[in-house]
Amino acid sequence: MTATLRRYGGVLAMLAIFAFFALNLPETFLTARNLINITQQVSMLAVVAATMTVVMVMGDFDLSVGAMASLAGVVAAVLFVQGWPVPMAVAAALAVGLIGGLINGFMVSFVGILPFVATLATLTIFSGA
């Protein structure tokens, strides 16, 4: 029983929450509009979680992921407001993310700073930017 809960506990908890809201709010929760809203809100988290899974499988971690994602989003939003074409603004946001990742990778791989310390430092820098 314990092994089953440990293995499937997250899925069971998600199904329980889904069932709770489906039963208590049937007129709003299971509507197409709400389900589209939920998937749109979760999409960013899913992308970050998928990439963090790769990092964690390699035995490291990155504390600056959230700040880097926010910084890239702000760059894209500012460029959209300034009238940049969407592909160019998205490319600029991706370039900012790439540069941030290269900075982290350089500090960990070449300088030899521990991933915890390096990504904590860049977390602070990216949040400030």
MINUGU-12895 format. One record per residue: x, y, z of N, C-alpha, C in turn. Coordinates in steps of 0.05 Angstrom, whole numbers, plus 32768, in hexadecimal, padded with zeros to 4 digits. Example, Ala and Ser with C-alpha at 12.3 -4.5 7.8 and 13.67 -1.06 7.14 Angstrom:
# MINUGU-12895
81087F8E809C80F67FA6809C81087FBE809C;81017FD3808E81117FEB808F81028001809D;
This chain:
# MINUGU-12895
80117FE88000800080008000801180198000;802680198011803780318013804680357FF8;805080207FEC805E80227FD3804B802C7FBD;803280247FBD801F802D7FA98019804B7FAD;801680537FC6801180707FCB802980807FC4;804080767FCA805980857FC3805C80887FA5;805480737F97805780737F7A804280837F6C;802980807F758012808C7F67800480A27F77;801080AB7F8D800480BE7F9E7FFE80D87F91;801080E27F80800B80FB7F727FF480FA7F5E;7FF380E47F507FDD80E07F3D7FC280DD7F4C;7FC280CE7F617FAA80CA7F717FA080E57F7D;7FB380F57F877FAC810F7F927FA081217F7D;7FAC81217F657FA281317F4F7F8581287F47;7F81810E7F467F6681047F3F7F52810B7F55;7F5A810A7F6E7F4881117F847F41812F7F83;7F5481407F7D7F4E815D7F7A7F3C81627F63;7F4281557F4C7F3181587F347F14814F7F3A;7F1181387F487EF6812E7F4F7EE881417F62;7EF7814B7F757EEB815E7F897EDF81767F7B;7EEE81837F697EE4819A7F5B7ECF81947F47;7ED1817D7F3A7EBD81757F267EA281707F34;7EA281657F4C7E8981607F5B7E7E81797F68;7E8F818B7F727E8681A37F807E8081BA7F6E;7E8D81BB7F577E8881D17F447E8381C67F27;7E6E81B67F247E6A81A97F0A7E6381BD7EF4;7E5781D47EFB7E4F81E77EE67E6681F87EDC;7E7C81F97EEB7E9382097EE27EAD81FA7EDD;7EB281E57EEE7ECC81D97EEC7ED081C97ED3;7EBC81BA7ECA7EC081A97EB37EB881B67E98;7EB781D07E987EB181DE7E7F7ECA81E07E6E;7EC681E27E547EDD81E47E427EEE81FD7E48;7EE082137E4E7EEF822C7E537F0182297E6C;7EF8821C7E817F0882187E997F1F82057E94;7F1A81EF7E857F3081DC7E807F4581E87E6E;7F3D81F97E5B7F5182077E4A7F61821A7E5C;7F5482287E6E7F62823B7E807F76822C7E91;7F6E82157E9C7F8082057EAC7F9981FD7E9C;7F9581F27E847FAB81EA7E747FBD82017E6C;7FB282187E677FC3822F7E617FD382387E79;7FC882377E917FD6823F7EA97FEC822B7EB0;7FE882117EAA7FFB81FD7EB1801181F97E9C;800E82047E84802181FF7E6F803D82087E75;804082207E81805A822A7E88806782187E9D;805882107EB1806281FF7EC6806A81E47EBA;805C81DA7EA7806281C07E9B807D81C17E8C;808181D77E7E809B81DA7E6F80B281DB7E83;80AF81EB7E9780C581EE7EAB80C981D37EBA;80B381C57EC180B681AC7ECF80C481977EBD;80BD81977EA480CA81837E9280E881887E90;80F081A17E8D810C81A77E8B811B81A27EA6;810E81A87EBC811A81A37ED6811D81857EDB;810B81757ED0810E81587ED38128814F7EC6;812F81597EAF814881527EA1815F815A7EB3;815F81727EBE8175817C7ECF8178816A7EE7;816281637EF4816381537F0C816B81367F07;8164812C7EEF816D81117EE8818B81107EE6;819781267EDD81B481277EDA81C2812B7EF6;81B2812E7F0B81BE81307F2681C3814D7F2F;81B981607F2181BC817C7F2881A181897F2D;81A181A27F33818881B17F35818D81CE7F2E;817881DD7F29817B81F87F20816682097F2F;816F821A7F41815D822B7F50815382437F40;816182497F2A815A82627F1B8146825E7F05;813A82467F03812882417EED811082547EEC;810382577F0380EC82697F0480F282857EFE;8108828F7F08811082AB7F03811882AE7EE6;8125829A7EDA812D829C7EBE8114829B7EAC;8101828A7EB280E882897EA380D982A47EA5;80D882AF7EBC80CB82C97EC080D982DF7EB0;80F482DF7EB1810382F37EA280FE82F17E84;80FE82D97E7A80F982D57E5E80DD82DD7E56;80CA82D87E6880AE82E17E6380AC82FF7E63;80BA830C7E7580BA832A7E7680C683357E5D;80DC83297E5480E983337E3B80D683317E24;80C9831A7E2280B583167E0C809F832B7E0E;8094832F7E26807E83417E298086835E7E22;809D83667E2B80A683817E2580AA83857E07;80B583717DFA80B983737DDD809E83737DCE;808B83647DD8807083647DCC806483807DCD;8066838C7DE5805B83A77DE9806983BB7DD7;808383B87DD3809283CB7DC2808C83C67DA4;807C83B27D9D807583AE7D818086839B7D72;8097838C7D7F80A883787D71809683627D66;809D83577D50808E833F7D46809183287D59;807C83187D5A807B83027D6E809382EF7D6B;809A82E67D5380B182D47D5180CB82E07D5C;80D082F97D5680E883067D6080E883097D7E;80D183107D8980CF83147DA680D382F97DB4;80C782E47DAA80CB82C97DB580E882C17DB3;80F482C67D9C811182BF7D98812282CE7DAC;811C82E77DB1812B82F77DC5812882EC7DE1;810F82E47DE8810B82D87E02811A82BD7E05;811A82AD7DF0812882947DF0814682997DF2;815082AE7DE5816C82B57DE7817482BD7E03;816282CC7E10816782D47E2C816982BB7E3E;815782A87E398158828F7E488171827F7E43;8179827E7E29819182707E2281AA827C7E2F;81AB82977E2F81C282A57E3B81C3829F7E59;81AB82A07E6681AA82997E8381B4827D7E88;81AB826A7E7881B4824E7E7B81D2824B7E76;81DC82597E6381F982587E5E820982647E75;81FF82797E81820C82847E99820D826F7EAF;81F682637EB481F5824E7EC9820882377EC3;8207822E7EAA821882187EA28235821E7EA3;823D82367E9C8259823F7E9D8262823F7EBA;8251824B7ECC825A824D7EE8825D82317EF5;824B821F7EEE824D82047EFA826381F37EED;826481F37ED2827781E17EC4829381EB7EC3;829782057EBE82B2820F7EBA82BE821C7ED3;82AE822B7EE182B882397EF982B982267F10;82A682127F1182A681FE7F26829582057F3E;828382197F3B827182207F51825C820A7F54;825482047F6C823F81F07F71822581FA7F64;821581E87F5881FC81F07F4B81EA81FF7F5E;81E981F77F7781D782057F8A81DF82237F8C;81F982287F8F820282437F93820082537F79;820882477F63820782557F4981EA825D7F42;81D8824A7F4481BD82507F3C81AE82617F50;81B682617F6981AB82737F7D81B482907F76;81CD82937F6D81D782AD7F6681C882B87F4D;81C582A67F3981B882AF7F20819A82B37F25;818E82A47F38817382A97F3F816F82C67F48;818182CF7F59817F82EA7F63818482FE7F4D;819782F97F3C819C830B7F258184830C7F12;817A82F57F0A816482F47EF7814A83017F03;814682FD7F1D812F83097F2A813183287F2A;814983317F2F814E834E7F2F814B835A7F13;8154834B7EFF815283557EE4813583577EDB;
